[in-house]
Structure formats: structure tokens, C-alpha cells
């Protein structure tokens, strides 16, 4: 039951875009619930934009299902001012998903509107819906609909029996979805308090939950009689590998640091053969997506005893106890405690950390990273290079299978160049400040606060002087001569001289481990700024940006690269047929058939024809140029292909993870994207029926198509 002193109102806008300064609201939805979770008032209306929009963008129409006809006779938002204002008041708590977006629009139209407080259902979901595929509203609702508790709430609020994804992006439907998430999570909170009575102590130390939401009077539990049980963050599995393979490959029978050809063997077979025949082996891949594909293969083979170079985070029980014994808890701290207990309830062994504050608390309560040795280790090239840099790492004597060796030059030079994002140091400073606040080290806390303030000023000056070099530059990156002692970075260099003063004070007061981690980033920044460097403009939102800095590419030759591998290493290629084969067994179960169609009209006609003959197919169109992908989407939309299949276009229709989640839906799909997006689809076990190579040409085409076939799921056509 909710607090009877407040009214709980959900709001949602559908808009022409994501920038409140340029875009407009085209639909509004409002829904109010009473203290017993029942809808008591609702409102919905299309909104006529102020600007003369002769034709709604195809993309907006596709995503929102709102057409120009819907808007032509609609009132303006200002015509509805009375109806909208009637929902608001001084005791209203607003509920919406991804607060900042809707706040910007409500302030744009009604800057004087009144309400008491606001709750972000997305932020609540990040704390109580663990390891969700995406925290987009419609994805969360569809994801949770399989849970009986959520389905009941959904049916009560919507008054419909089932979820229909076509209703997503209707403003009223989405406002009710926000309420569904809110009610589901509040009921989950109440259940946790009932299950773990000690939580009532924490609730009453926080006015946000106790006063603004819950009409709940909990009895104070006796801390002395309550023992906190921490989850085991290290999964324990039997040491034996229970894989069977027809063949055996003893890695030590092959020449160290030589490249071998594996294209003639199916990826499932080669992985099974290697891990069945060899223990204490590292499998290294060019990307996280490929690593996840192989992890799925091993999981499907019931091999669970695999490890990762990054290791596991172990909670320091003494520090956690200090944290739990605080006198008062902020909203974020309270949610972290509930998140932790929710993991206990669901018997999860790894904490799902996905908010900025999660990482602050986690930094305080964690022990140093600890590794448990596993017989098979999966890593990216980057992760492998990281441990090879160490004098004596945990897996020093492991054999190495280096997959995707054609990518060695790009992977290794990218590793050597190393990027630096100033926000990473600033975020780490915030974690340190939080840690020393909890430890009541006031002097150190003040030093960190002073340095953080100085570092923010330094960032602002460096960004301002960097921005001048992007005037009339079309690309999002440039190459610069060293910034240190650069005449055009005069103010930056004057501030650089002040770092030594802060370094002396911080080194004297911080724990040695904390100081080393902090100053490692600062030293890295100085190394980059003192040499030839590349600057990248990073966009966030529609018009805001900041800069990251890279060392200019450090070229190296293959001999120098090979010298970093002290352990027995094989380079396994699925591209170079001139190499000796690692096995004579030809167990390749499929070869993907790519249609080369480099004309948009022909792509549309081909897919149209295929869907007419077999209406339940999934297509992947390989397109690495965003502008051409967008144009292809518009052609598909105007040719009514959206009526025959779900259109998913990388970086255009929805966010990456939302596109991937939707691609798991049953039914025909047309997916357009680049090589990396394709690998992400495979790592999420998404089947593709037909492949179309749209705009990858020349030698790159041969390499990418071979590589995609290497990692594609094996199934007979």
C-alpha cells in the first residue's frame, strides 16, 4: 500500500526526436493510481507540433505508430493546459521512465508546473531487475511478462490479458507501463522487508522510501540476533572437463608461435577438440562478442569450469559491516542494500552493478581482485596483452590459442596506443571520496575534494582548448602534436604544473593501493599528452560532446609482437589457406551463402520475393555505412516491408541492446547492421536464415565474410 498523503502520477511523451531544444511532443499520456495500486484517472491525446511538419519522418512513424493523419486535427499542447494541470499539484509524486528526457519536455512547455517529487522507474529497475537485456521500458515489460507477479500487475493496470509490443510507444500505454514497473518493484521491496526483517532498520533510516512511498510501519529488528549471510561470489565447479570429442589435438605437438589454418573445421568441433585434449589453456579472441560465442559453445557442452582473465570481485566482510552500520542512508545506499538482498533472495552469485553509485559502494566493500585458477580461460586479445605485460601472471604456464591472428596488428597497436577518458579519473576520484568519507578520514576527504575540483577545472580548460582545433573539421577525430608545451594549449599547460603539488599531498595521505590506481591514470594522461596523439570527439545526446585522447598508433612488426608470448602459443587462422592445417578432419557443417546485392532497390525486391515464398525468414543485411543503412530502412518502409517483417537497423531504429532483444522475437525479421553487430547477434544465439552483403566490397569483403562464417552458428541449411 502506498502513502496516502501523496498522489502517484505517471507521465509519458511521444516525440519527434530526442533533443528537447529542436524536437516536439506529438502525444501525451497521464495515468494516476490510488494507494491500492488501482488506476483512478487517465488522459491521452495526440499533440499537433508547432512547426509545420508536412510529412512525419518514416523512422518516427515506424517507432511510435503515429502518422501525419493522427496529428493534423490534434490540439496543441497549450490547448490542453487545463486538462494537464488538473493532474498536478503540490502532493503529486511523478513516475516516469528515464526521468531526464520527459522532464526536459515538461519544462519546455510548462516551466511553472507543480509537483512534490519524482521517481524514475528505470533507476528502480536497474536496482531490482537483475541482468536485464536492456532497461528500455518496452523491453523491461516484455522481459518481465513471463513472471507471474508482474503479469498480474500488468493485467490489473492495463485491463488487458496480454502484452502486445505494437502498443509500445503509445504515451498512455507507456505511462501505465511505468506504473507497472513501479508497483512491481515496491511490492518486491515489501516482500524483501518481510523476508529479511533487518531491512526495516535501513528503511527507517531513509526518508525517501519510508516517508514518500511506503505506508508501512516496520518493527525494528534486533541487529544482535541477525546474521548477514553474504552470497558466494565465486562459483565452484568440478575440476574435471566433461567434454567428448572424436579427435585430439595436443597443442605441444605444434610449433610455438606458428600460424595454423582451422577453416576446414567447424568452430564447435575445434573448441571441443582443444579443451578436451588440453587443460591449462587460454583461448584468446579479437572481440568480446566472439568470446561470448565460444562461452555459449562451452556452456552448451556442459563445460562450466571456465574462467576469465579479469577474475572475480570478492566482498570484504569487515568493510561491508562498516557500511551497514552507518547512522543514515542515502536513497542510493538504501537501494544498494535492497539490491544486495534481492540477489540473496534469487540466489545470484554475482552482483549486477549498473549504476554509477553501485560502483562507488562496491569499490569500498570489495577486496582486491582475486583469481581462481580454471583449466580453460577465455579472454579478448586486449585482456591477454594485459596479463602478458605482468612479470609473473597467474596463467604464466598456460598454453595460448590465439584466434583471429589477422587482427593482431589492429588489436596490439590499439592496446599499445591506449585511450584515456578524463571522466574515468574523475569517477574514480568520486569513489575514493566516498570511501574516505565512510572511513571518517576528514583530512584525506578534503584533499580529494580539492583535487577533484582542480581536475574538473583542468578538464574544462583542456576541452575548451581542444575544441578550437575541431572548428571546420568534419570528422570526429584529429591528430595533434604534443599538447604539453603546445602554444595553443597555454592555459592547459599552466594547470599541468599544479599536478605535482596535489601528487605530494595525496601520496602522503591515501592508502598506497588507492594512490597507485589514481596516479596510474594521471601518468597515462601525461604520457599521451606529451607525444603525437589522436583526439576523438565523443557525442552524448544530440548536441553535447567531450573528448578522449589516444597515443598515435605505435607501429610494431610481427617479430616484436611474437616476442611477448613466452608460453607455448599457436596462432589459429580461419583465413590464411596457405598455412598448415591444424587437423585433416573436415568437419565443416555449413558454409553461409551470402547474396551480393549492391543496389538498394534490388535488396528490397529480393527480400520481398523471399518473404512472399517463405514468410517466416530472418534476414541479415551486412551494411557498415550508417547513412546507407538509414536510406535502406526508408526504402523498406515505403515499400511496406514493415508490414511483413520486423525491421531492426543498427544505431537507427533502437539502441544496440534493445535491437538485440527484439531480434529474439519469433516471426520474420530484417536486420541491418555491420560486422560487429552481426557478431553480437551470434553471441546472443540469434539464428539468421539469409545473409545479404550490401556494401562491404573488395578485399575486406573476403576477410569479413570468412570471419563471419567462422563464428556463425552451425546448422545444416
N, C-alpha and C positions, 0 to 999 in steps of 0.2 A: 504494500500500500504506500502511495506517495504522500508527501507532506501536504496537508490540507490548506496550509497558508499560502500556497503558490498555485498558479495555473501553469500547465505544461503544454507548450505550443510548438509544433514542428512547422518548418517553412522550407520551401524549395523553389528555386527559379530554373527555368529552361532559358538558355541564352543563345545568341548568335555566335558566341565565341568565348574565350577565356580571359579577355582583357576588359575589365570594367570601364576603363577610360574610353575604349573605342567601341566595344560591343554593347548590345542591349538585351534586356529581358524580353522574351516573347511568350512566356507563360509563368503564372504564379500558382502555387498550391499551398494551402494552410490547413492544418488539422490540429484540433485540441483534444486532449484526453483528460478524464477526471482522475481522482485519486485511486480509483479501482481499475485503471487502465482502459476504460471504455471511451470510444470516440463520442464527443458531445457536440462538436461543431466543426464544420469543414467548409472550404471555399476553393474554387478553381476558376481560372479564366485565362484565355489567350490574351496576349497584350500586343497592341499594334505598335511597332517601333516608331520612334520619332523621325528617323531617317527614312527617305524614300527607297525602300528595298523592292526593286521591280521583280527580282527573282531571288528566292532564298537559295543559299548555297546548297549544292547537292549533298555535301557532307553533313551540314546541319540538319537537312531534311531527313537524311538516312538515319542519323543517330537519334534525333528527337521525335521522328514521325510527325513533325509539324510542317505543313505545306503553306504555300503562299495564300491559298484559299482560306485556311484557318485564320489568317491574320488580317485579311482585307477588311472585314467588318468588326474586328475586335476593338474594344475600348483601349485607350491609352492607360498606362498605369496610374496616371494622375486623375483620370476619370473615376478610378476605383479607390480613391484615397479613403473615403468614409468606410467602405466595406473592410479595407485592410486595417485601418486604425482601430476598428472595433475589436479586433483580436488582441490588441496590445494593451499594456498597462504596467503600472509600477510593480505588480506582483507576478509578472509573467517571466517564466524561465524558458528561453528559446532553445529548441533542439534542432540541430541540423547536421548534415554530414559534410565534413570538410568546411569548417566554420568560416574561414577567412574569405573563401570565394563568395558565399552568399552575403556575408557582412558587407563586403565591398559594394555589392549591388544594392543592398537595402539602404546603405548610407548615400549612395549616389542619388537615389530617388527620394528618400525620406530621412534626411540627416537628423531630424529632431524626434524621430520615433522613440518611444519609451518602452523599456523592458528592464527586468531586475537583474537577470544573469543569463548565461548561455552555456550549453553543454554540446560538445562535439561528439556525435555518435561514432565518428571514425576513430577519434582518440580513445574512446571507451573500448571500441572493438579491438584496437591494437593491444589492449591490455587483457582482454578476456576471450578473444577468438584467436587461438594459437596457431601459428604457421598457416595462415590463410593464403590462398593463391594470389590474392590481391585484396586491398582494402577499399576498392571501389564499391559503391553502395549496391549496385545490382549484382555484382559478383558475390559479395558477402551474403546477400539474401538468398541467392540461388545455392550457394555453398552450404548455408545453414539449414536449408529447407528439408534436408534429409533427417535432421534432428527433430524428434517428436515434440520436444518442448517449444522449439521455435515455430514449427508448423502450426501448433495450436494457437500461439500468439498471433501469427500471421493471419490465420483464418478468422480470429476474433476481431482483429482491427480492420482487415480488408473486406470481410464478409464475402469472401470467395474461397472455394475449396483448394485451388492450386495456384502455384506461381506461374505466370506467363511472362517470359522475358520480353515480349513485344510491348508490354505495358511499362517497362523500364523507361525512364526519361519522360514520363508524364509527370508533371510537377506535383500533383496531388498524390499520385501513386508513390512517388519518391519520398514525399514528406511523411506518408504513412509508413514507408519502409524504415525511415529514420526512427520513428516511434517503435516499430517492431524491434529494432536493434536495442534501443534504449530500455524497453520493458524486459527484453530477454536478458540483458546484462544486469539490470537491477535485481531481477529475480535470481540470477546467478549469485549476485553479491549476498542476498538474503540467505540463500542456500548455504553458501560458504560460511557465513556467520553462525548458522545453526549447526553445521558440521564441525567447525573449529571455533568453539566459544571464545577462545582467546582473542579473536578478531574484534570482538565488541570493545575491547580495551583501545584498540587502534582507532576504531570508528569514532569513539567519543573524544578522541584527541584531535579530531579534524572536523571543523565546522561545515566544510563544503558538503560532505556526504551526510553527516548527521543532521545538519540544520536545513540544508537546501533541497534535499531529495527525500530522505527516508523519514517516514513517520514511524520510527522504530525505536523502542526503548530497550536496549540490551542490558542484561545483567553483567556487571563487571566480573570477569573470570579471575580466578586466583592464579596468578602467574607462577607461584611456587609449586603448584600441583600440575603445571602444564609443561610438557617437554616437547620442544620443537624438533620435529623429525625432518632432516634435510634430505632432499632427493639425491640419489646416486647419479652423479653426472657422467660417470664412466660406465658404459655398458660392458658387461663381461660376457664373453663368448668362449666356447671351447677352442682350444688351440689348434685342433685338427681341421684340415681343409677337406670338406666332404664333396669334392668335385671329381667327376669321372670324365676321361677323355680317351678317344681311340689312339691318340698319338702322344708321344712325349718329346719335349724339347728341353734338353739340358743346356741352359744358357752358357755354361762354361765350355761347351764344345765348340762355340763360335768365337771368332776373333774379336778381341777387345777393340772398341771404337770403330768397328766396321759397319757399313750400311748394308742392310739386307732387305730384300723385296718380300712383302707379305700380301700383295694384292690378290694373289691366287687363293687366299684362304679367307673364308667368312670371318668377320670380326668376332662373333660369338665363339667360334672354334679357336681362333688364335689366342683369345684371352683365356679361355678354359684350359687350353693346352699349356700355356705358360704358367699359370698359377697352380695347375695340377702337378706339374713337373718340378716346380721350383718354389721353395719357401725363401723368405727374406729377400723379396724383390720389390723394386719401386717401378710403377708404371706411370710414365710422365706424358702429358698431353698438352697440345697447344692452347687449349681454352678450357674454361670451367664447364662449358656445355658438353664437350667431348668427355671430360672426366665424369660428368653425371650420366652420360650414356653408358659408359663402362661400369659405373657403380650400379646402374639398373641391371645390366647383364649379370653381374656377380650376385646381386640380390635375387634375381630370378633363378639363379643356380643354387640358391640357399647357402651362399657363402656370406656369412655375416662378419667374420673376423677380419675386417679390412680397416685400415687406419688412414689418417690424413696428416700431412706434414705439419699443419697448424696445431695439432693436438687438441686437448680439451681444457676448458676452464673449470677449476676446482674452487669451491667456495670455502673461504676461511671462516670457520665457525665462530671464532672469537670476535672477529670484526663484525660478522653478521649480528651477533648478540649485542654488540655496542650500538649498532644501527637500530635494532629493535627496542632498545631501552631509552631511546630519545623521549624527551618530555612531550613534544608535539610533532605532528607530521604534516607536511605539506600535502596538497592534492596528489602530486606526482609520487611522493613517497608512499602514501597510503595505497595508491593504485599498484605500485610495485609489490607491496606486501600481498595484496589480493591476487595479483598475477602469480606470485610465487606459490601461494596456497592453492590456486587453481591448477597449477602444474602438478602439485602433490595429488590433488583430487583425481586428475586424469592420468596419473602415473607416468608423467613425461620425465625423461631423464636429462633433457637439455632445455635450458631456459630460452624462451623466444624473446630475444631483445630486439625491439624495433622502434623505440622512441629515443630521442636524444637523452632524456633523463634516465632511461633504463641503463644506458652505458655509463653515466656518471655514478649511479649507485653500484653497478656491477664492478666498476673499477675499484671502488672502496672495499667491497666484500670479497673480491676474488683473491686467490693465491696466485703466485706466478704460474705461467702456463706449464703444465706437466704433460709429458707424453707417456703413453703406454705402448710398448712395442707390439706391433702386429706383424704377421707373416707377409702380408701384402699391403703396400702403401700406394695410394693414389694421390697424384699431385699434378698441378699445372707446370709448364716449363718454368714459369716465374718462381713458383714455390720450390722447385728443385734447385734453381740457381741460388735461391736464398740460403738453403742449408749447405750447399756446396761451398759457400763463402765462409762458413764456420770452420774452425780448425778441426774440431772433432765432434761431428753431429751424431745424434742417436742412431742414425741409419748408415753410418760410415761404411760398414762392410756389406751392405745390401747390393745385389746386382741391380742394374738400371736398364729398363727397356724404354728407350726414348722414341716415342711415336711422333709422327709428323715432322721428320727431320728437315723437310724442305722449308719449314718455318723457323729453323734455328736462327737464321740471320736476323729476321724480324724480332723473334722472341728475345734473343740475347741482347741485341742492341737496344731494344726497348727497356730491358732490365737495366742495362748499363746507364742509359740516359736518365731513367728515373724521374718521375714528375714530382712536383711539390705544390700542394694546395695549402695556402696560408691558413685557411679555415681549419685544417686538421690540427695545427698547433694551437689555434685559439680554442677549439673544442677540448683539446687535451688540458689546456690551462683551466678551463671550467671544471673538468673532472678533478684536477688537483686541488682547486679551490674548495670544491665540495668535500673532498677527503679531509683536508686540514681543518675545515670547519667542524666536521663531525669529531675530529680528534682534539678540538678545542685548542689548536695552536694559533693563537691570535696573531702573533708576530709574523709567522710564516704566511698566514692568510692575507695579511696586509701587503706583504712583499709580492705575493702572487697577484693580488688585485691591482697593485701599481704597475706590475709588468704587463698584465692583460690590457690595462688602459693604454699603456705606451704602445703595445703591439697593435692594438686597434688603430691608433693614430698612424703608426708606421704602415699598416696595410692600406689605409685610406690614401696616404701620400704616394705610396708605390703604385697603387691602382690608378690614381689621378695622372701621374706622370707617364704611366704605361698607355693610358687611354689616348694620349696625344699622338702616339705612333700608329693608331688604328684609324686616324682620320683619312677618309677616301680609300680605305682598304676594304676590298670586298670579301676576302677570306676571313675566317675566324682564327687564323694563326699567322704569326710573323716570326722572322728570325732577327735577333738583336745581337749587337756586340755586347761585351760585358757591361752590366749595369753598374757594378762597383767602379767608381771613378769616371763614370759617363757624365759628360757635361749636361746632358738633357735630363739627368736624374739627380740634380743638385740637392734638392730637399731630401730625397731618399737617402743619399749618402751622408748628409748631415745627421740623420737619425741613426744610421748604422753605427756611428761612432759611440752611441749611447748603450749599445748592447753589452759591452764589456762590464759596465757598471752594474747592470742588472745581473749579469752572469756571476759575478763575485758574491753578491748577496744571496742569490738563490742557491748556489753551490754550497754555501755555508749553512743553509737552513733546511733545505729539502733532504729527504731520505735519498741516499745515493742512487738507488734504482729509479726513483722518480725524476731526479735531476738528469740522469743519463738519457732516459726516454725523451724528456723535454728537449734537451740540448742537442740530441741526435738530429731532431727535425730542424733546429735552428742552424746547425752546422751544414746540414744538407742544403738548406736555403742559400747559405753563403757560398757553398761550392758551385751551385747553379748560377747565382748572380755574378760570380767572378769569372765566368767563361762565356764562350759563344752559347747562346741559349735560344730556345723556341718558346714563344708566348702564345697560349691558347685563350681565346675568349669563350667563357663558359656561360651559356644562356640559362636563365631560370625565369619562368613566367614568359610573358610576351615581349617585354622590353628591357628587363633588368639583366645585368651580366656582371661577372667578375673575371679575374684572370688566374690561370695556373701557369707554372713555369717549369720548363724542361731543359736539361742539358741538351745541346745539339747532339745529334746522333754520333755515337762513338763507334767508328768502324773497326771491325776486327776480322781476322781471317779464320779459316776453318781450323788450322793447326792450333792457333791460340785458343779458340773456342774448345777444341777437344782436350786441351791440357787441363781443363777444370774438372774432368771426370777421372777421379782416382780409382773408384770402384769399377768392377767389370761392367762395361756398358755396350749395348747393341743399339744401333740406330735403325728403326724399323719403318720402311717406306712403303706406301701404297701407290707410289707414283713412278719411281725410277725402275723401269723394267730391265735396265742394263745390269742391275745388281744381282748377286747370287740370291736365290730364293731360300728362305729360312726353312721351308719344308716343300717336299714334292707333292704333298697331298692337295689336290684341287677340290676344295670343299665349298666353293662359292655357290651359294644357293640362289642368288639373283643378281642381275645387272639392271640397274634402273634405266628406264628408257626415257631420255629427255627429248622432248619435241623442241626444235629450234624454230621459234616463230618471232621474228624481229619486227613485226608490224602490228600495231595495236588493234586495228580492225580484224586482222586475221586471228589474233589471240582471242578476241571476243567471239568471233564466229566459230572457232574451234571448240571453245568451252561450251558455247550454246548448243552445238551439234552433239557433243559428248553427253551433256545433261539430258538432251532430248532422248538419246538412245538408252542411257542408264542414269536415272535421275538422282542416285544416292552417292555420287562420287565426291571425293575430296581432291582438289587441285592445289598444287603449289606452283606459283609463277615466280621464277627467280628474277628479281629486279633490284639492283643495288642503287638506283638513282631515284631519290625521293620525288623529284618533280615529275618524272615519268610514271612513277607508281601512282601519284595523285591523279595524273591525267588518265591513266588506265582505269582507275576507280570510277572516274566521271563517265568514261565511255561505257563501262559495265553497268553503271547506274542508269544512264539514259537509254540503254538497251534492255532494261528490265531484268538484268541478271540477278538483282537483289530479290526478285520475286521467286527465283528458282533455287538460290543458294545463299548462305550467309557469307557476306563479304568481310574479310579481315585484312586490312592493309597496314603493314608495319609503320609505326610512328604517325599514322594518319587517322585511322578510324578510332582507335583507343590506345591506351598505354600498352607497353610491352606485355606485362603480366596479365592484363585484362584480355588482350588478344589471345594469349596462350590459353587462358582459362576458357574463353568462348570457343576456341578451336577444339576443345574436348567434347563439345556438344554433339549429339547424334545428328545425322542429316547431312545433306550436301554442303560443302564449304569451298570457297575460293579464297586462298590465302596468298597474298602478295608480299614478298619481302626479300631481304638479302641473305647472303650465305650464313651469317651469324644467327639470324632469326630462324633459319631452317634448322640449324644445329640445336637451338633451344627447343624447337618443336619436337625434335627427335629425343632430346633428353627428358621431355615430358611425356614420352610414349604416345605420340600422336601419329596415326597412320596417314600416309599420303598414297593416293591411287595413281595420279597422273602428274608428271613434272613438265613444266614448260620453261625453257631457257629464253627469257625475253630480251635482256640487254647485257649479258655477260659475253664478251667476244674475245677473239684472239687467243694467245697462249694462256691467259688467266682462266679462260673458259675451260680448257682441258684440265688444268690443275683443280679448280673448284669442283667440277663435275666428278672427277675421280675421287676427290676427298669426300664429297657428299655421299657417293656410293659406298665408300669405305665404312661410314658410320650409320648408314641407313639401316632401319630395322629389317632383318632378314625375313622375307615371306615370299613364297612362290607366287608368281603372277598367274 
